[in-house]
Each structure stands twice: as C-alpha cells, then as structure tokens.
Amino acid sequence: MFFLEAEDDRLETFKRRWEAIGDEVAVVGEDGLWNCHIHTDDVGAAVEAGIEAGRPRRIRVTDLHVEMGELEADVAAGGFSPLSEVLDSKVGVLAVCDGAGLVERFRRAGVQHVVAGRYLERVLERMVEATEEAPAEVVVLLPNDRLLVPMAEAVDGLTTKEVHVVPTRSVVQGLAAMLAYRPGVSDVESLLDDMAVAAGAVEHGEVVQADRSARTDGWVIAPGDWLGIADGKVVVVDRDRFSVLRGLVAAILPAQAHSVTVYRGEHGTQADVKALEAWMSDTHPGVVVVGVDGSQPVQPYLVSVE
C-alpha cells in the first residue's frame, strides 16, 4: 500500500493495472492524493504502476499471513467491552483509532465499538464487521482520518444497518465529537449536527517523522525531519522533535485558548510534555497543558487545543 500523488485522469489506467496483478484493490482519496491498497504477490509491478501514474510515497509492504494474524490475535485476546449504559442505545458510535490509551478514552466516552486503523489493508472490511457487531441498529461512524472518510461513507451500502458518518479528520476531532454524544437520543439528525459542531470546535495537529525527501506546503523536507501537521497541512519542520511540538502548538493556538491536550504515543516522552508545559507557562500563563497517554503507534504526539 502507499499514498499516491497523481492527477485524477491517471487513476483509471492505474486501477486497471492493479486489478490485473492482484485483488482487494482500493483507491480512495481526493485533491490529487490517493490512499492505494492491493493484495498481490508482485510488489515490484504494483510500485511501478504507481510510478507511472504519479508519485507514490510512504510505501508499506506487509506479509498479511504474519502481520494480520498477529493483529487479529491481539484484538481477540483484548476484545472491546463498551460501557453498560450504552449497550441499549438506539444510536451507537463506532470509532477508528489505535493505541490502548485512545481506545480507552473512546470507551469511556461511550462508543459501542472500535476499529484499528494502523494497518489499512482491511479497514473497510473491519468497519463493516464492527458495524454489524455493534448493538445499535443505527450506527454513527467516526473515521478519524481524512483519507478514511470515503471508506466510512461506503459502509452504509455494505450493511443492513442505518449508518451515518461524522467526517472527523483526526482522532482528536473524534474525541471532541463524543462530547456531544447522548446515548438516549432519538433525533439522529440533531445528534449528527451537534457532533459535527463539537468536532469542528477544536484545533488539532500531529507530530510525525518524515521517511523520505519531499517538497510540500512550501517546505523542503529531508528523511528524519520532524513535521508538525495541522489539519493535513505542514506548518513546521525541524530536526528536533520538541521544537516541532512547540511550533505546532504555537501555530494552532487561538487567541482565546484555555487548554492544550497532548496525547503521547508509543514514541512520545513525558519530558517533552513537561518542557511544553514550562514554555506555555512563560508565554501563555493562562493556558493549561494536559498530558495524556494515548499509546498511538505512529504519531509521538497528537495535539488538541480548546
């Protein structure tokens, strides 16, 4: 799988080439950026097709017999137990997220099920399965990634349940949307509106590390650079991770902000959060910094500003 930067008119030829060499082909996205996935034994041909269509990046090759077996074993062992008070809810919520800390926060917020999104090979299939497993007959999906929104919107046609999507573009927006969730609600449209408004009320960003050279949003990026990304746009680049965390917060901090929440991933540190807290105390003494263990596997930090 990989992300593909390509013009729309190149997609049909690209998809035909992929369909000739494999199955489970999925190409979703918008605005010239496509999330591409295929099951195939010919990895070289799959990548070459991407090069001919445009520019593939963040290429990931996974041995599904090993990787997916381990992932599903972990899910089966840990399971997911929603709060008892939401089991009888007419409208249930399903969220895509990774990391034990984030899963627990969504559980406490009242979701009926979660879907792991780290390995994108079967996300759509897992969304459908989780929708069927959710107790409610009406399900609200929180994709929590802008590239997963089209997949979430496809679920309604693949299940017998009534499915709605709040198009959350990040886990942070998904958690914000859950603040507006009311388990006993009967007016679905009103609930969807309230959740969408809550999701849009937070400024959000993430810190990730570049794995290849790139030019984007006016930045020249080298492998190993840390990137601060706000709602899909790169706003700061540096070789120092904390400098990027601090720069990201500065870039998305509104004038009337009162709190900054930092969700630490597997590779994040409490030291960076404490350093951010000290910096904020000097520069914005009225803003509270809260550190949360999200345990997400990819981003060392997810940031929410309210």
Buried (B, 14 or more C-beta within 10 A) or exposed (E): BBBBBBEEEBBEEBBEBBEEBBEBBBBBBEEEBBBBBBBBEEEEBBBBBBEEBBEBBEBEEBEEEEEBEEBEEEBEEEEBEBBEEBBEBEBBBBBBBBBEBBBBBBBEBBBBBBBBBEBBBBBBBBBBBBBBEBBBEBBBBBBBBBBBBBBBBBBBEBBEBBBBBBBBBBBBBBBBBBEBBBBEBEEBEEBBEBBBEBBBEBBBBBBBBBEEEBEBEEBEBEEEBBBBBBBBEBBBBBEEBBBBBBBBBBBBBEEEBEEBBBBBBBBBBEEBBEBBBEBBEEEBEEBBBEBBBBBBBBBBBBBBBB
